[in-house]
Structures are given as C-alpha cells and as structure tokens.
C-alpha cells in the first residue's frame, strides 16, 4: 500500500467518523426547521402568557382597590352604628343606674 492509498484510507475513516458524529448531533438536535417552529411557538406562548399576566396583575390591582374601598366603607358603617348605639346605651345605663 502506498502513501496515497494510506492517506485515502485515513481520509475515508475520518469521513465515516465525521458522518457518524454528525448523525448523532442531528439526532440530538433534531430537525432545524422543527426546532425553529418550536422556538417560534415558545416565543408566541411567552408573549401570550406575558399579556395574560399583565391583565391578571391589572385585575388584581382593581380588586385590591375595590377591597380597600369596601373595607373603608365597612369601617365607616361600623363607626356610624356605634355612634348611633352610643346614645341609646347611655340612656339605658342612665335608666338603670
């Protein structure tokens, strides 16, 4: 076997190893078009989820504002009821004391 045959054999072996490595890499990585489609779907999902999160946070702020208003109104109503009952309680205490 001469030098050219030896070099050709080594080149052939190297190309076979490269082909096996490339096939293994493509198997792990998958189809590039499928990966691009999957990435696009993930980007779209992320954008949709970000919009939903923004909407949910805005709704949470609205609900918190309403809860605060309801709490203030309830507190005011309790004070009014106490104020209305106070003279009646004083009268009841005066009549018994």
VEXDREN-2710 file (C-alpha; in Angstrom, 1 decimal):
% VEXDREN-2710
k/r/px/py/pz
1/UNK/0.0/0.0/0.0
2/UNK/1.5/3.3/-1.0
3/UNK/1.2/6.7/0.7
4/UNK/-1.8/7.7/-1.4
5/UNK/-3.7/4.6/-0.5
6/UNK/-2.9/5.0/3.2
7/UNK/-4.0/8.7/3.1
8/UNK/-7.2/7.8/1.2
9/UNK/-7.9/5.1/3.8
10/UNK/-7.3/7.5/6.7
11/UNK/-9.5/10.2/4.9
12/UNK/-12.3/7.6/4.4
13/UNK/-12.1/6.6/8.1
14/UNK/-12.2/10.2/9.2
15/UNK/-15.1/11.0/6.9
16/UNK/-17.0/8.0/8.3
17/UNK/-16.3/9.2/11.9
18/UNK/-17.5/12.7/10.9
19/UNK/-20.6/11.3/9.4
20/UNK/-21.4/9.2/12.5
21/UNK/-20.8/12.3/14.7
22/UNK/-22.9/14.5/12.5
23/UNK/-25.8/12.0/12.6
24/UNK/-25.5/11.7/16.3
25/UNK/-25.6/15.5/16.6
26/UNK/-28.6/15.9/14.3
27/UNK/-30.4/13.2/16.3
28/UNK/-29.8/15.1/19.5
29/UNK/-30.6/18.5/18.0
30/UNK/-33.5/17.4/15.8
31/UNK/-34.7/18.9/12.6
32/UNK/-33.6/22.5/12.3
33/UNK/-37.0/23.5/10.7
34/UNK/-38.8/21.8/13.5
35/UNK/-36.6/23.5/16.1
36/UNK/-37.3/26.9/14.5
37/UNK/-41.0/26.2/14.6
38/UNK/-40.8/25.1/18.2
39/UNK/-38.9/28.2/19.2
40/UNK/-41.4/30.4/17.4
41/UNK/-44.2/28.6/19.2
42/UNK/-42.4/29.2/22.5
43/UNK/-41.9/32.9/21.8
44/UNK/-45.6/33.2/20.9
45/UNK/-46.6/31.4/24.1
46/UNK/-44.4/33.6/26.1
47/UNK/-45.9/36.7/24.6
48/UNK/-49.4/35.4/25.2
49/UNK/-48.5/34.5/28.8
50/UNK/-47.0/37.9/29.4
51/UNK/-50.2/39.6/28.2
52/UNK/-52.3/37.3/30.4
53/UNK/-50.0/38.1/33.4
54/UNK/-50.3/41.9/32.7
55/UNK/-54.1/41.5/32.6
56/UNK/-54.2/39.5/35.7
57/UNK/-52.0/42.0/37.6
58/UNK/-54.2/44.9/36.4
59/UNK/-57.3/43.0/37.6
60/UNK/-55.6/42.3/40.9
61/UNK/-54.9/46.0/41.4
62/UNK/-58.6/46.7/40.5
63/UNK/-59.8/44.1/43.0
64/UNK/-57.4/45.4/45.7
65/UNK/-58.7/49.0/45.2
66/UNK/-62.3/47.7/45.5
67/UNK/-61.4/45.7/48.6
68/UNK/-59.8/48.8/50.1
69/UNK/-62.9/50.9/49.3
70/UNK/-65.2/48.2/50.7
71/UNK/-63.1/48.0/53.9
72/UNK/-63.2/51.8/54.3
73/UNK/-67.0/51.8/53.8
74/UNK/-67.4/48.9/56.3
75/UNK/-65.2/50.7/58.8
76/UNK/-67.3/53.9/58.4
77/UNK/-70.5/52.0/58.7
78/UNK/-69.3/50.3/61.9
79/UNK/-68.4/53.8/63.3
80/UNK/-71.9/55.1/62.4
81/UNK/-73.6/52.1/64.0
82/UNK/-71.5/52.6/67.2
83/UNK/-72.3/56.3/67.2
84/UNK/-76.0/55.6/66.8
85/UNK/-75.9/53.0/69.6
86/UNK/-73.9/55.1/72.0
87/UNK/-76.7/57.5/72.9
88/UNK/-79.1/54.5/73.3
89/UNK/-76.6/52.7/75.5
90/UNK/-76.1/55.9/77.6
91/UNK/-79.9/56.2/78.0
92/UNK/-80.1/52.6/79.0
93/UNK/-77.3/53.0/81.5
94/UNK/-78.9/56.2/82.9
95/UNK/-82.2/54.5/83.4
96/UNK/-80.7/51.6/85.3
97/UNK/-78.1/53.5/87.3
END
